[in-house]
């Protein structure tokens, strides 16, 4: 009886983990596809204590005309492909859009560049998920991604086979009890 209860708890925990994983991945996919938000790992501690190295920043779109000094934005510095997460410390109107100067909260000096925001929106950090950024960085590596897909397939196979065996055991118990009662 005890092993059956332990098995039920294990199965419930596995099911809950799979459901939560599916919900998180679905939410991420929905947000990314609809452009409602973007997520990115923060690799440095320049924004500590608000955002630490290894945290995940969640940014939402903000119209350029609503960008203000004090906003924490995600943007490309001029001539650079990487994304920066820093606080706006100076804002002026440029030819193509607002021109900003930024600074990391933990940095001593303002960033050496002036960035001109282009397009219709800027991406403002709205939420920070602690330490999850490390997983996102790892997930970008091809070997880790392949390993994660393989592990997910093994877990799915294990849960499926286990549920088939449990149904078979249950059917045999019911038939055995029915014969004993007849």
C-alpha positions in Angstrom: 0.0 0.0 0.0 2.9 2.4 0.9 4.7 1.8 -2.4 1.4 2.4 -4.3 1.0 5.8 -2.5 4.7 6.7 -3.2 4.1 5.8 -6.9 1.0 8.0 -7.0 2.9 10.9 -5.5 5.8 10.4 -7.9 3.4 10.3 -10.9 1.5 13.4 -9.7 4.8 15.3 -9.2 6.0 14.2 -12.7 2.6 15.3 -14.2 2.8 18.6 -12.4 6.3 19.3 -13.6 5.4 18.5 -17.2 2.3 20.7 -17.0 4.2 23.7 -15.5 7.0 23.2 -18.1 4.5 23.3 -20.9 2.7 26.4 -19.5 6.0 28.3 -19.1 7.2 27.3 -22.6 3.7 28.2 -24.1 3.7 31.6 -22.4 7.2 32.3 -23.7 6.3 31.2 -27.2 3.1 33.3 -27.1 4.9 36.4 -25.9 7.8 36.1 -28.4 5.5 35.3 -31.4 3.1 38.2 -30.7 5.9 40.6 -29.8 4.2 41.4 -26.4 7.5 40.9 -24.6 11.1 39.8 -25.1 13.3 37.9 -22.7 17.0 37.9 -22.5 19.7 36.7 -20.1 21.8 39.4 -18.4 25.4 38.5 -18.6 27.1 41.1 -16.4 26.5 42.8 -13.1 26.4 46.3 -14.4 22.8 46.8 -13.3 23.1 45.4 -9.8 21.3 45.3 -7.4 18.2 45.6 -9.6 19.4 43.0 -12.2 22.3 40.6 -11.4 24.5 38.6 -13.7 22.6 35.5 -14.7 19.1 37.0 -14.2 16.5 37.0 -17.0 15.2 40.4 -18.0 11.6 40.5 -19.4 11.0 43.6 -21.5 7.8 45.0 -23.0 7.4 47.5 -25.9 7.1 51.2 -25.0 6.3 53.9 -27.6 9.4 56.0 -28.3 7.6 59.2 -27.4 7.0 57.8 -23.8 10.7 57.0 -23.1 11.8 58.9 -20.0 15.0 59.4 -18.0 15.1 56.6 -15.4 13.7 53.9 -17.8 15.7 50.7 -18.0 15.9 49.8 -21.7 17.2 47.0 -23.8 19.0 48.3 -26.9 21.9 48.0 -29.3 24.7 50.4 -28.8 25.8 52.2 -32.0 27.7 49.8 -34.3 27.3 46.9 -31.9 25.3 43.7 -32.3 25.0 42.8 -28.6 22.1 44.0 -26.5 22.7 46.3 -23.5 20.4 46.6 -20.5 21.0 50.0 -18.9 19.2 53.0 -17.4 18.5 56.1 -19.4 20.3 59.1 -17.8 19.9 61.7 -20.6 17.3 62.0 -23.3 17.2 64.4 -26.3 15.3 64.4 -29.6 17.3 63.2 -32.6 16.6 63.2 -36.4 15.2 59.7 -36.5 14.0 59.4 -32.9 15.1 59.9 -29.3 18.8 60.0 -28.5 19.8 58.5 -25.2 22.7 58.3 -22.9 22.7 55.4 -20.5 24.5 54.0 -17.5 24.6 50.7 -15.6 23.4 51.2 -12.0 26.6 49.6 -10.7 28.9 51.5 -13.1 30.8 54.6 -12.0 30.6 56.4 -15.3 28.0 57.0 -18.1 28.3 54.8 -21.2 30.8 56.3 -23.7 28.2 56.3 -26.6 25.1 58.1 -27.5 22.4 55.8 -28.9 19.6 56.9 -31.3 16.5 54.8 -30.8 14.8 54.0 -34.1 11.5 52.4 -35.1 8.2 52.8 -33.2 9.0 51.3 -29.8 11.8 50.9 -27.2 12.0 47.7 -25.1 11.7 48.6 -21.4 12.6 46.0 -18.7 9.5 45.3 -16.6 10.3 42.1 -14.8 13.5 40.3 -13.6 13.6 36.5 -13.0 16.5 35.8 -10.8 19.2 33.3 -12.0 17.1 31.8 -14.9 19.4 33.6 -17.4 22.1 31.0 -16.8 19.8 28.4 -18.2 19.0 30.5 -21.2 22.7 31.0 -22.0 23.3 27.2 -21.7 20.2 26.5 -23.8 21.8 28.4 -26.7 24.6 25.9 -27.0 23.9 23.3 -29.6 25.1 20.3 -27.5 23.0 21.4 -24.5 19.9 21.9 -26.7 20.3 18.5 -28.2 20.7 17.0 -24.7 17.6 18.8 -23.5 15.6 17.5 -26.4 16.9 14.0 -25.8 16.1 14.1 -22.0 12.6 15.5 -22.8 12.0 12.6 -25.2 13.2 10.0 -22.6 11.0 11.5 -19.9 8.0 11.5 -22.2 8.6 7.9 -23.2 9.1 6.9 -19.5 5.8 8.6 -18.4 3.9 7.1 -21.4 5.2 3.5 -20.8 4.6 3.8 -17.0 1.0 4.9 -17.6 0.4 2.0 -20.0 1.8 -0.5 -17.4 -0.3 1.1 -14.7 -3.5 0.7 -16.8 -2.7 -2.9 -17.5 -2.1 -3.6 -13.8 -5.3 -1.9 -12.9 -7.3 -3.9 -15.5 -5.8 -7.2 -14.1 -6.8 -6.2 -10.5 -10.3 -5.4 -11.5 -10.7 -8.7 -13.4 -9.2 -10.6 -10.6 -11.5 -9.0 -8.0 -14.6 -9.5 -10.3 -13.8 -13.2 -10.6 -13.3 -13.6 -6.8 -16.6 -11.9 -6.1 -18.5 -14.1 -8.6 
